């Protein structure tokens, strides 16, 4: 079992949402596989879609993949996306699981003593 911090969980969820949205947008009707993997150091997601049945994939043109990469890399993770050999598409993101930094319990404005 593991628990993601809110910030890390938000980025992880956003990666899944964007990858699935891209699969629907660019390969509607194609089979999609989502795999989640976690170990003590990282949590990863792989979203892979087959080629859309009966039609070529629609071209991209937005900033979805760029934004996905930036969010993951800002947290020290890795990101890869590209075509598969069967004409589909695959997105792989891995985010490090880090312990929260130790909390400083020193008061922000310590009282002055005479």
PyMOL commands that set and color helices and strands:
alter all, ss='L'
color gray80, all
select helices_A, chain A and resi 6-26+64-74
alter helices_A, ss='H'
color red, helices_A
select strands_A, chain A and resi 32-38+42-49+78-83+89-96
alter strands_A, ss='S'
color yellow, strands_A
deselect
rebuild
show_as cartoon
